[in-house]
Amino acid sequence: MTEASVAVHADADLLAQAVAARLLVRLLDAQADRGQASVVLTGGRIAAAVYRALAALPARDAVDWSRVDVWWGDERFLPAGDPDRNETQARSALLDLLPLDPARVHPMPASDGPDGDDPEAAAARYAGELAAAGPGDAALPRFDVLLLGVGEDGHVASVFPGQPVQHDTRPVAAVREAPKPPPVRITLTLPTISTAEEVWLVASGADKATAVRTALAGAGPVPLPAAGAHGVGRTRWLLDRAAAAELAARVR
């Protein structure tokens, strides 16, 4: 397990710009090392701000986007194109502006897809897609960087505290009773998340401060899902001052 590093930025706008710049460099480094790169996207307000900031960077064209694989950490199980889907958000803010190879963009299944309204079948389908992209007999491909938002309750992706999915060991799981709407979702599980080379937990706002402090401290009889998300090589917490308000001064 890697030790988490914490970087704090003055406000949400600067946080989004900093994360976008870091992500650009991380993708460039991955392509320099192995000729390609992969990223796992998340949803939410700060994620959308990051995607818009990345789209606005003049240096974005330094990345060979045709050699970038795009995955998602979780998805609201809604029809394709629904504005509440993480895929729709990411496409609007960033992906539709990039010369990506469509075959390397891997959205999670929608509720009007081939599995209909069966999220378990859709989760299994996505697990199969992950396995097909893995080297050899591996169940998962390499993830260079995996982005996560952090909820007020400490959830990441659609892994919510106290729900069975927090302890699920399958690569991908369905969630039917999420405490935030919509209740039906698909998510990578914590074991899958923690196979990423780097995991970045991005949080903005005072409403995240207690969850950030609790997760970083590993406090409580049952750790928050955010406390269980670790990268193989690096775990970064990327925060604005409001989200870091309850942390010790030495990390702020």
N, C-alpha and C positions, 0 to 999 in steps of 0.2 A: 504494500500500500504506500502510495506516495504521500509526502507531507504537502499540505495545501499551502499555497501562497495567496496572499491577499493584496489586491491593488485597489485603491480608493480614489475616485475622481470627484471633482467638485459638484457636479450636477448630472442629471440624466443625459443631457445633450452631449457633454464632454465624455461621459461614459460610453455612449453609443459610438461616438467618433473613435475613441480609443480602442474599443473592441473591434470595430471595423478594420482599423489599421493593423491590429494584431492578427486578425484573421487573414488579411491579405498577405502579410509576411509569412504566416504559417503555411498557407497554400503554396506560396512561391518556394519556400524551403523544402516542402514535401516533393514538389516537382523537380527541384534541383537534385534531391537525393535519389528518387526512384522513378522519375519521369511522369508521375501522375499524382493525384491528391484526392482525398475524400473528406467530406464534411457531413455531419449530421445536424440538421436544422431543428429549431424549436419554434414555438409560437409565443404570442403575447406582445404587449406594447413595447417593451424595451427591445425585443427581438426585431420587431418591425422597424424601430428606429435604427438599429444596427444595420439592417439590410438597406435602408435608404441611404445611410451614411456610406456604406460600401459602394453602392451604385454611383454615388457622387464623387468618389475618389478618382482623380485622373489616372492614378497608377493601377487602377483595376485591370486595365488591358495588358499589364505585364504578366498576368496569369493566363495560361493557355486553358481557357474554360472548356475546350473540347476534351480535355483530359482530366476533368474533375467529376468525381461521382458525388451525387447529392442524395442523401437519405433523410429520413425524418425520425425524430425520437418518439413522437406520439402524434395522434390525430383525433380530432372529433369525428365520430362515425356519422357523417352527414353526406348528402349527395355531392357529387363532383361539382366544383365551382361554387359551392355555398360560401358566402363571405366569412363564415365563422371557421372554415377549415384552415388549418395552419398552412397547407399547401397553397391555397388561394392567396393568403397574405404574403407568403414568400414570393410567389410568382409576380404579384402586382408590384411589390416593393423592389424586387431585385432580379429574379430569375428570368423574367420575360425580356429583360434588357441585356442579357448576356448571350454570347454565342455558344451555348451549351450543346452537347450531344444529347438529343432526346432519349437515347437508349441508356444514358448514364444518369438520368434523373428518375428517382425511385419513390414516388409518392405512395403513402399507405392507401389501401383500398378504400373506396367510398361506399356508402350505403346503397347506392344504386348501381354498384358494380356486379361482377359475376356471382358474388356470394350473397347478393340480396341483403336482407337485414340481419344476417348472421355474423356478428362480430367475431365469434370464435373461429369461424371458417376464414374470415378475412385476416385475422391474426396469423393463422396457420399459413395462409397464402403468402403473407409478407415474410414469415420465417423461411419459407421455401425460396423466396427471391433472394434473401440474404445468403442462404446456404449456396445457391447457385453462383453467387458472386464471390464466394470464399475460395481461397486457394486449396487445391486438392480436396480432401475430405472435410475441411474445416466448415463449421456451421455458420461462420460469420466472416465477412470481409474485413479488411483493415479499415479502421476509422482513424484518420489523422487527428481530427478535432471534432468533439461532440459538444454542441451548445445546449445549455439548459437554463431555463428560467427557474426562479425559486418562488413558490407560492407563499402567501401569508401563513399558511399552515405547515410550511416546510416540504410541500410536495415538489417533485421534479418530474418532467414529462407528465404522464398521467398515473404516476405511482403516488397514491395518496396515503397519508399515515393511517395506520389501523385497519387498512383494507388487505384482503388476501394477496393482492398483487404485489404488496411490499415484500412478500416472501416467495414469490413465484420464481422458479428457476428455469422456466421455458424462455427461449429467446425473445418471443413476442407474446403478449397476453391481451385478452379482451377485458375491458372494464365496463360493468353494467350499472354500477351505482355510484358513480363519481359524485362527490358532494358539491361540485360546481357544474353548472349546465354547459353543454348537454351531458346527461349522465352516462351515455354509451360512448366508449372511446376504444382506441387501440394504442398500445404503448410498448416500447422496448422495456424490458425488465431491468432491475438493477444489475444483475450479473452481466447482461449484454452491454449496458451503459459502461460498465467498468472494464470492458475490454478495449475501449478507445485509448489511443496513445495519449491524448490529452483530453481532459474534461474541463470545460469552462462553465462555471455557475455564475450567471449574470443576474444581478438584482438591483432594483432602483426603487426608492421611496421608503418613507418612514414605516409604512405598514409591513415591510419585510424585515425590519431591524431585529425583532425578537427571534424570528425564525433563523436568520443568519447567525445570530449569537448562539442560539441553542444548537444548531447543526455543527458549527465550528467547534463548540465545546464538547460535542458528543454527549450532552446532558440528557437525563431522563431515563426511565427504565426501558423504553423502547426508542432507539434512535430515530430521528426524523429521516424520511427518505433522502433528503438532501445530504445528510451525514453519510449515507451509504454510496454516494456517487463519487468514484475516484478514477482518475486516469492511470494507465499503466506507467507512463513516463512522467506525467505532470498533471496536477489538479490546480486550477486557478479559480479563485473567487474574485470577480470583477464587479465592483460596487460603486454606487455614488455615496456621498457623505450621509445622506439620510438613511440609507440601508445599513451603513456601517456605524450608526450612532451608538449602538450598545456594545461595540467592541472596545477592547482595551486600547488606550491611546497609542501604544507601540505599533499596532497594525493599522492605524489610521493616519 
